[in-house]
Amino acid sequence: MAHYELMYILKPDLGEEQTQADIDRFNELLAQEHATVTKVDKWGRRKLAYEIQRLTEGFYMVINFDYDGSNDIANEITRVLKIHEDVIRSIVVRIDD
């Protein structure tokens, strides 16, 4: 079983409903790939270290999940997050035991 950590930053000007809809969408993507979400941590709105797309703040999310499949889940999640217009930055990291 492989352990992963997904961190992404959403645009800060999204409404609460849109932010929650995006979070649910990404969690549903993990479920479709047969990943088990172990922890969802909403860091909330924070100042960015540097300006990205003329934004100085973002809504941070960190999700830990386990995956025991043959597909490369990191590439699929990265692909989806890159094309989603509400995501400023994202990263998927495999955590070694």
C-alpha positions in Angstrom: 0.0 0.0 0.0 1.4 3.4 -1.0 0.8 6.5 1.0 0.4 9.9 -0.7 -0.1 13.5 0.3 -1.9 15.9 -2.1 -1.7 19.6 -1.6 -3.5 22.1 -3.7 -4.2 25.8 -3.6 -7.6 27.2 -4.7 -8.3 30.8 -5.8 -9.2 32.9 -2.7 -12.1 34.7 -4.4 -14.3 31.6 -4.7 -17.4 31.5 -2.6 -17.7 29.0 0.2 -20.1 26.8 -1.8 -17.8 26.7 -4.9 -14.7 25.9 -2.7 -16.6 23.0 -1.1 -17.8 21.8 -4.5 -14.2 21.7 -5.7 -13.0 19.9 -2.6 -15.8 17.3 -3.0 -15.0 16.9 -6.7 -11.3 16.1 -6.0 -12.2 13.7 -3.2 -14.6 12.0 -5.5 -11.8 11.7 -8.1 -9.7 9.9 -5.5 -12.7 7.6 -4.7 -13.1 6.8 -8.4 -9.5 5.8 -8.6 -10.1 3.5 -5.6 -7.9 5.5 -3.2 -8.7 5.6 0.5 -8.7 9.1 2.0 -7.2 9.0 5.4 -7.0 12.7 6.3 -8.5 15.9 4.9 -7.0 19.1 6.3 -8.4 22.5 5.4 -5.7 25.0 6.1 -7.9 27.8 4.8 -7.1 31.1 3.3 -3.4 32.0 3.6 -0.9 34.4 2.2 1.2 33.0 -0.7 5.0 33.2 -0.4 5.0 34.9 -3.8 2.5 36.2 -6.3 0.9 33.6 -8.6 -1.4 34.7 -11.4 -1.6 38.1 -9.8 -2.9 36.6 -6.6 -1.3 37.1 -3.2 -3.6 34.7 -1.2 -5.0 31.2 -1.7 -7.2 28.5 0.0 -4.9 25.7 1.0 -6.0 22.0 1.2 -3.9 19.0 2.2 -5.2 15.4 1.7 -3.5 12.2 2.8 -4.6 9.0 1.0 -3.6 5.4 0.5 -3.6 3.7 -2.9 -3.0 0.1 -3.7 -3.5 -0.1 -7.5 -1.5 -0.6 -10.6 -2.3 2.8 -12.2 -0.1 5.9 -11.6 -2.6 7.9 -9.5 -0.2 10.8 -9.0 -0.2 11.5 -12.8 -3.9 11.3 -13.1 -4.6 13.7 -10.2 -1.9 16.1 -11.4 -3.5 16.1 -14.9 -7.0 16.9 -13.5 -5.7 19.6 -11.2 -3.7 21.3 -13.9 -6.7 21.8 -16.2 -9.1 22.9 -13.4 -9.4 26.7 -13.5 -9.9 27.2 -9.8 -6.6 25.5 -8.8 -3.6 27.8 -8.6 -0.9 25.2 -7.7 -0.9 21.5 -6.7 1.6 18.8 -5.8 1.3 15.0 -5.1 4.0 13.4 -3.0 4.5 9.7 -2.3 5.3 9.3 1.4 7.8 6.5 2.1 7.5 4.4 5.3 
